[in-house]
């Protein structure tokens, strides 16, 4: 049976366009209302499965207030229709937990995709839940967990992976966003195509647009040859935009256009190229808060969060700690050519009591360090318990050494320069370092050809 929709939109032409599109897609429209009062009267006559709500509607209550009433009083879920003009209300919109957003101006594809994902969420919610979710998702060995929050995120992976929908993975540093990205890619229809990974935080600010979209020869000082950007490299496949929250505002507008129009324009060119790229983005930042502060575009946030997946921190899924530790022990013993070490009971208790500010990544590092230092028949973990009462919400700079950040920056710049260190347009010039200093850093940080061109 087709899903029933309530449309709340006070602009006649837009309301009719939405009605026409959803009817063609096989949905039944229970009512088209101009205000919250009209919508609530319509709900009493016939209850819809889903409401499509414009934010700015006539009357005393806006779409956000209506969403709260529909959800609390009638259990009706909603999608927001928005032109994302008012940054201040983004946080309030998110608190209502919408199933998605339809951005103005929209087309048939935007509505179809938003409704598909909303239906998937509704169907998943209406099914009986079990702590043991039976999943057909192909997972690599690093995807380990049995906690409710882990299984909830995994179920969303199963829903979204086969589609071409943009996914936003959100969670603290080290929580496992890249592992979930890989699971989405492995179970997508593009899993035999290219997967191009981009760390937005590691891109030199003056080169971001060139790296993402490419540039033409002579388009700027130092552009001695044409370069193909990451989006074009990923054409037909998938691009992973890690740490998307670090992208400067000046580059966000061009990324938004690429996501909206499905086309790119390289630096120095006026020609648009159509591309077919599935986008998966990840962030350790609170993007709604960034929107409120004006450091992240509201329209780009809505475009990226077509299907958001929140990855819970390790301290909120204690059930996963011992299985993950066991996996990392086996992995590290094999890599270090050591006999398998069972985890001591005392260490198991310590792992469960610790707060894990660095999440899964920190657990892996603790296990590896402990195995290297261990001298007994069982593994005693080397844990800094002074951090066990640390307040949640650790930031990126606390989990990466300056050396790690410097290494990433040098590698990305060398890749851009095709390994050229000296002379005009070389990495030393871009990084504003003396070539001898850069040579010293390359050796010290163990950067070689295999690192750059693997």
Beta strands, then each sheet from edge to edge (+ up, - down):
strand 1: 4-8
strand 2: 28-33
strand 3: 50-54
strand 4: 77-82
strand 5: 101-103
strand 6: 167-170
strand 7: 195-199
strand 8: 238-242
strand 9: 263-264
strand 10: 273-274
strand 11: 278-283
strand 12: 307-310
strand 13: 342-343
strand 14: 378-379
sheet 1: 2+ 1+ 3+ 4+ 5+
sheet 2: 7+ 8+ 11+ 6+ 12+
sheet 3: 9+ 10-
sheet 4: 13+ 14+
end
